[in-house]
Amino acid sequence: MDGFEGFMQKLDNLHSFRLHTGNINSYDELKAQRFKDSSEELEACLNLQFQSTPCPSDFKEDGTLLLCDREHINRYVRDDLKITLKVFLSSWDPTEVRESFACLVEQLKTDDIELLILAFPELELVEGESEEAETARWLEAVKPIWTEAEALSSSRKISSLGVGDVPVAWMRALCEWADHPPTVDHLKLDGCCMVPPELQAYAREQDIQLLTHNDPHPVFPVADLFNRFCDLKHSTPVCHSQFRTTWAARYTVWVRPLQADSVTLGSFLGLALPRCHRTNTCKYLLNVPRCLPYIL
């Protein structure tokens, strides 16, 4: 069975799956465009890749749908690579870290990576809360997630850990508590070119790299992005089903020696059926990760 019918039959047998864009930098159509941020780039990539219906055989054993032919997935000697994964957490669920990492290493056929950056979800504001109380509440939410990341680091699957857009008070609290403190703070500098002086000073003291990015902030709009795509491509099989996007992650592979034209940039999107479509109850949604690419 081929085409749309075969693809939909495959989807009917899945509770979750992932989309993998492959190497975005291999598409000349995308390299010729300017994007305001990484989510806009991903949306353009999906529009390009879903010009035709994927085949059922494009699903891999781990439930990943490969959206490109093999020429868009570059293979190199592992010792020549520097791999970075940035995970955009949609909830305070540590399983999103574990699943996104598993997603990456399976698709890239590697056992370890050099850097994992965690972009945490927004902390709910509490009216009248002091800065100290807010910092303590944030740290308690982060602890299970960071413990999961530290386990990967302790097993030598990840060389270094980083965070995304964490202010100095939160950074100090995390560094004082963690066994493996972050070595990178990934910052978006909207409307200015200055890192806050207090954060600069603390980063120098703790040997933390301050790097900039062009990702949406404060959260990566994974659901909004996919909904906009499906509004335009409503006949696409993945939009025709009841699947919903959850978390996002973005990876980059640099080939040493590091050169601009040696970058592999890829994305994964994780989608899952809401639990109510699987058990006839609508109390909870299944959190299943999705991964996107990132450049560092």
Buried (B, 14 or more C-beta within 10 A) or exposed (E): EEEBEBBBEBBEEBEBBBBBBBBBBBBEEBEEEEBEBBBBBBBBBBBBBBEEBBBBEBBBEEBBBBBBEEEBBBEEEEEEBBBBBBBBBBBBBBBBBBBBBBBBBBBBEBEBBBBBBBBBBEBEEEEEEEEEEBBEBBBEBBBEBBBBBBBBBEEEBBBBBBBBBBBBBBBBBBBEEBEBBBBBBBBBBEEEEEBBEEBBEBBEEBEBBBBEBBBBBEBBBBEBBBEBBBEEBEEBBBBBBEBBBBBBBBBBBBBEEEEEEBBBBBBBBBBBBBBBBEEEEEEEBBBBBBBBBBBB
